[in-house]
Amino acid sequence: MKKIAFQGRRGAYSESAAYHLFGNDIEVVPMDTFEQIFQGIETGAVDGGAIPIENSTAGSIYDNYDLLYKWRHPIVGEVKLQISHSLCALPGTKLADLKEVLSHPQGLAQCSRFFGRNPKIKSTAFYDTAGSAEEVAKRGDKTVGAIASAYAGKFYGLDILAEGIENLPGVNFTRFYAIQKTANPLPEEGTIKTTLLFMLSDSGKSGALHAALGCFAKRDLNLTRIESRPHPDRPWEYIFHLSFEGSPKDPAVIEALKELQSYCDFVYRLGSFREGTTEKLSY
């Protein structure tokens, strides 16, 4: 049975992503930090990991972009989960009792309108959504609540005071990547997505990034995502994370990547995988 790591505690959204990405016949392994997932894959302590990479309302999870560059573990799949946040508290607690609510910073950002409607409730960042539910259960304080999945709230014996408190109910999604030590064979069917890392050779030159991206535009290759992150060792230089539709076996992709090399110090393919489906939370 494969061991699959995720950041957080049991009931985290990443736990649901792990099942969608690797199947139900796995042993899930909670980790305290994202880096521990990468370390566990590197050492063989776990077989793979499920990591969030971006949310449709709160944006990118920058830590994981940086860790993908640092560790270079292959991306072998993706899934888009519809996220539904619940307000959890100790049994018998009412909304009026709450003075503080804990959750991961992403969870707090995705529920900012709830705090706007309830200005007397303080939002406090915690390392994990499900972990915040666990913490509330441990504290035994009815003035403290948590924003987490309904599953996490019930898992830790809490009441669900409200469901769907995210800013945009029904349209809040998080994309998760499946990562592991070695790449899988290229998919033969479906829409294939490829994700690259690259760094421009002369970023100070006018039009350098335009020329690099033109390698794809002139061949009608659809770019689905681009993110820039600071280079850890070279001030004011950037690592670009680029995703596009296409297989590295396609002649147009082969040509595009060959031309891209001429504009870059390095190009590294993080993975090619079947485009992910959109799923609801399940555990």
C-alpha positions as CSV (number, residue, x, y, z in Angstrom):
1,M,0.0,0.0,0.0
2,K,1.4,3.4,-1.0
3,K,2.1,6.0,1.7
4,I,0.9,9.4,0.5
5,A,1.8,12.5,2.5
6,F,-0.3,15.7,2.9
7,Q,0.2,18.8,4.9
8,G,-2.1,19.2,7.9
9,R,-4.2,17.0,10.1
10,R,-6.8,14.3,9.4
11,G,-9.7,15.9,7.7
12,A,-7.6,18.5,5.8
13,Y,-8.7,19.3,2.2
14,S,-5.3,17.9,1.1
15,E,-6.3,14.5,2.5
16,S,-9.3,14.4,0.2
17,A,-7.0,15.5,-2.7
18,A,-4.7,12.6,-1.9
19,Y,-7.5,10.0,-2.3
20,H,-8.6,11.6,-5.6
21,L,-5.0,11.7,-6.9
22,F,-3.7,8.3,-5.8
23,G,-6.9,6.3,-5.2
24,N,-8.5,5.0,-2.1
25,D,-6.1,2.1,-1.5
26,I,-3.4,4.3,0.2
27,E,-2.2,5.1,3.7
28,V,-2.4,8.8,4.2
29,V,0.5,10.4,6.2
30,P,-0.1,13.8,7.8
31,M,2.9,16.2,7.8
32,D,3.4,19.5,9.7
33,T,4.9,21.4,6.7
34,F,5.0,21.2,2.9
35,E,8.7,20.8,3.0
36,Q,8.4,17.6,5.0
37,I,6.4,16.2,2.2
38,F,9.2,16.8,-0.3
39,Q,11.8,15.5,2.2
40,G,9.7,12.4,2.8
41,I,9.5,11.6,-0.9
42,E,13.3,12.2,-1.3
43,T,14.2,9.8,1.5
44,G,11.6,7.2,0.6
45,A,9.7,7.6,3.8
46,V,6.6,8.2,1.7
47,D,5.7,7.2,-1.9
48,G,4.1,10.5,-2.9
49,G,2.4,13.6,-1.9
50,A,-0.7,15.8,-2.5
51,I,0.1,19.5,-2.5
52,P,-2.1,22.6,-3.1
53,I,-0.8,24.9,-5.8
54,E,-3.5,27.5,-6.3
55,N,-6.9,28.6,-5.2
56,S,-9.5,30.2,-7.6
57,T,-10.2,33.1,-5.2
58,A,-7.1,33.5,-3.0
59,G,-4.4,32.8,-5.6
60,S,-1.2,30.9,-5.5
61,I,0.4,28.9,-2.7
62,Y,3.9,30.3,-3.2
63,D,5.7,28.0,-0.8
64,N,4.9,25.0,-3.1
65,Y,6.1,26.8,-6.2
66,D,9.4,27.4,-4.5
67,L,9.6,23.8,-3.2
68,L,8.9,22.4,-6.7
69,Y,11.9,24.4,-7.9
70,K,14.1,23.4,-5.0
71,W,13.3,19.6,-5.0
72,R,12.3,19.0,-8.7
73,H,10.0,16.1,-7.8
74,P,7.9,15.2,-10.8
75,I,4.3,16.3,-11.1
76,V,2.3,13.2,-12.1
77,G,-1.3,14.4,-11.8
78,E,-3.7,17.1,-10.8
79,V,-7.2,17.5,-9.4
80,K,-9.4,20.6,-8.8
81,L,-11.4,20.3,-5.6
82,Q,-14.5,22.4,-4.9
83,I,-13.8,23.8,-1.4
84,S,-16.6,24.3,1.1
85,H,-15.6,26.0,4.4
86,S,-17.5,25.3,7.6
87,L,-17.6,27.2,10.9
88,C,-16.9,24.7,13.7
89,A,-17.0,25.0,17.5
90,L,-17.4,23.1,20.7
91,P,-20.8,21.4,21.2
92,G,-23.4,23.8,22.5
93,T,-21.6,26.9,21.2
94,K,-23.5,29.7,19.5
95,L,-22.2,32.2,16.9
96,A,-22.6,35.0,19.5
97,D,-20.2,33.2,21.9
98,L,-17.3,33.3,19.5
99,K,-14.5,35.9,20.0
100,E,-11.8,34.2,17.8
101,V,-11.7,31.9,14.8
102,L,-8.6,29.9,13.8
103,S,-7.8,28.7,10.3
104,H,-5.0,28.5,7.7
105,P,-4.3,31.9,6.2
106,Q,-5.8,30.7,2.9
107,G,-9.0,29.6,4.6
108,L,-9.2,33.0,6.4
109,A,-8.7,34.9,3.1
110,Q,-11.3,32.8,1.4
111,C,-13.8,33.6,4.2
112,S,-12.9,37.3,4.6
113,R,-16.6,38.4,4.1
114,F,-17.7,36.3,7.1
115,F,-15.3,38.4,9.3
116,G,-16.6,41.6,7.6
117,R,-20.1,40.6,8.7
118,N,-18.9,39.6,12.2
119,P,-16.3,42.3,13.1
120,K,-16.2,41.3,16.8
121,I,-14.7,37.9,15.9
122,K,-10.9,38.0,15.5
123,S,-9.4,35.9,12.7
124,T,-6.2,34.1,13.8
125,A,-3.9,32.3,11.4
126,F,-3.1,28.7,12.2
127,Y,-0.9,26.2,10.3
128,D,-3.8,24.1,8.9
129,T,-7.6,24.1,8.5
130,A,-8.2,20.7,10.0
131,G,-5.5,21.4,12.6
132,S,-7.4,24.4,13.7
133,A,-10.5,22.2,14.4
134,E,-8.2,19.8,16.4
135,E,-6.9,22.8,18.3
136,V,-10.4,24.0,19.2
137,A,-11.3,20.6,20.5
138,K,-8.1,20.5,22.6
139,R,-8.6,24.0,24.1
140,G,-12.2,23.4,25.3
141,D,-12.9,27.1,25.0
142,K,-16.4,28.0,23.6
143,T,-15.2,31.5,22.6
144,V,-12.9,29.9,20.0
145,G,-14.0,28.4,16.7
146,A,-12.3,27.1,13.6
147,I,-12.9,27.3,9.8
148,A,-12.3,23.8,8.3
149,S,-14.2,21.1,6.3
150,A,-17.4,19.8,7.8
151,Y,-15.6,16.4,7.9
152,A,-12.8,17.7,10.0
153,G,-15.2,19.4,12.4
154,K,-17.1,16.1,12.9
155,F,-13.9,14.1,13.1
156,Y,-12.8,16.2,16.1
157,G,-16.2,16.1,17.8
158,L,-17.2,19.7,17.0
159,D,-20.6,21.2,16.1
160,I,-21.0,22.8,12.6
161,L,-22.4,26.3,13.2
162,A,-22.5,27.2,9.5
163,E,-21.5,25.7,6.2
164,G,-20.5,27.3,3.0
165,I,-19.1,30.5,4.6
166,E,-16.5,31.0,1.9
167,N,-16.8,34.4,0.0
168,L,-18.1,32.8,-3.2
169,P,-20.0,29.6,-2.4
170,G,-19.9,27.1,-5.2
171,V,-17.1,28.7,-7.1
172,N,-14.2,28.2,-4.6
173,F,-11.8,25.6,-6.0
174,T,-8.2,24.6,-5.2
175,R,-5.9,22.8,-7.6
176,F,-3.7,20.1,-6.1
177,Y,-0.7,18.4,-7.7
178,A,0.3,14.8,-7.2
179,I,4.1,14.5,-6.8
180,Q,6.5,11.5,-6.4
181,K,10.1,10.5,-6.8
182,T,9.9,9.3,-10.4
183,A,7.8,10.3,-13.3
184,N,5.0,8.1,-14.7
185,P,4.8,7.1,-18.4
186,L,3.3,9.7,-20.6
187,P,-0.5,9.4,-20.8
188,E,-1.7,8.2,-24.2
189,E,-5.2,9.7,-24.1
190,G,-6.9,12.9,-23.0
191,T,-5.7,16.5,-22.8
192,I,-2.1,16.5,-21.7
193,K,-0.7,19.3,-19.6
194,T,3.0,20.0,-19.3
195,T,4.6,22.1,-16.6
196,L,8.1,23.7,-17.0
197,L,10.6,25.7,-15.0
198,F,12.7,28.2,-16.9
199,M,15.0,31.2,-16.3
200,L,15.7,33.8,-18.9
201,S,19.3,34.3,-20.1
202,D,18.9,38.0,-20.4
203,S,16.0,39.2,-18.4
204,G,17.1,42.8,-18.7
205,K,16.6,42.8,-22.4
206,S,13.5,44.4,-23.7
207,G,11.0,41.8,-24.9
208,A,12.9,38.8,-23.4
209,L,9.9,37.2,-21.8
210,H,7.7,38.1,-24.8
211,A,10.1,36.2,-27.1
212,A,10.2,33.2,-24.8
213,L,6.4,32.9,-24.6
214,G,6.2,33.5,-28.4
215,C,7.7,30.0,-28.8
216,F,4.3,28.7,-27.8
217,A,2.1,31.3,-29.3
218,K,3.5,30.9,-32.8
219,R,2.7,27.1,-32.6
220,D,-0.8,27.5,-31.3
221,L,0.1,26.0,-27.9
222,N,-2.3,27.1,-25.2
223,L,-0.6,28.4,-22.0
224,T,-2.8,27.7,-19.0
225,R,-0.6,29.2,-16.2
226,I,2.5,31.3,-15.7
227,E,4.0,32.3,-12.3
228,S,7.2,34.1,-11.5
229,R,9.1,33.5,-8.3
230,P,12.3,35.2,-7.1
231,H,15.5,33.2,-7.7
232,P,16.9,32.2,-4.3
233,D,20.5,33.0,-5.1
234,R,20.3,35.8,-7.7
235,P,18.6,39.0,-6.6
236,W,16.1,40.5,-9.1
237,E,16.2,37.3,-11.2
238,Y,13.2,35.1,-11.5
239,I,12.2,31.5,-12.0
240,F,9.2,31.1,-14.2
241,H,6.7,28.2,-13.8
242,L,4.8,27.7,-17.0
243,S,2.0,25.2,-17.8
244,F,0.6,24.6,-21.2
245,E,-1.6,22.0,-23.1
246,G,0.6,19.6,-25.0
247,S,2.7,16.4,-24.7
248,P,6.5,16.5,-25.0
249,K,6.0,13.9,-27.8
250,D,4.1,16.4,-30.0
251,P,6.2,17.9,-32.8
252,A,5.0,21.4,-32.0
253,V,6.0,21.0,-28.4
254,I,9.4,19.6,-29.3
255,E,10.0,22.6,-31.6
256,A,8.8,25.1,-29.0
257,L,11.0,23.7,-26.2
258,K,14.0,23.7,-28.5
259,E,13.5,27.3,-29.4
260,L,12.8,28.2,-25.7
261,Q,16.3,26.9,-24.8
262,S,17.8,29.6,-26.9
263,Y,16.3,32.3,-24.6
264,C,17.0,30.6,-21.3
265,D,19.8,29.7,-18.9
266,F,17.8,26.5,-18.2
267,V,14.6,24.8,-19.0
268,Y,13.3,21.9,-16.8
269,R,10.2,19.8,-17.3
270,L,8.5,19.2,-14.0
271,G,5.9,16.9,-15.5
272,S,3.4,16.0,-18.2
273,F,0.1,14.6,-17.0
274,R,-3.6,14.3,-17.9
275,E,-5.5,17.4,-17.2
276,G,-7.3,17.1,-13.9
277,T,-11.0,16.8,-13.3
278,T,-13.1,18.9,-11.0
279,E,-14.3,16.9,-7.9
280,K,-16.2,17.4,-4.7
281,L,-14.6,16.7,-1.3
282,S,-14.7,13.1,-0.2
283,Y,-12.7,11.1,2.4
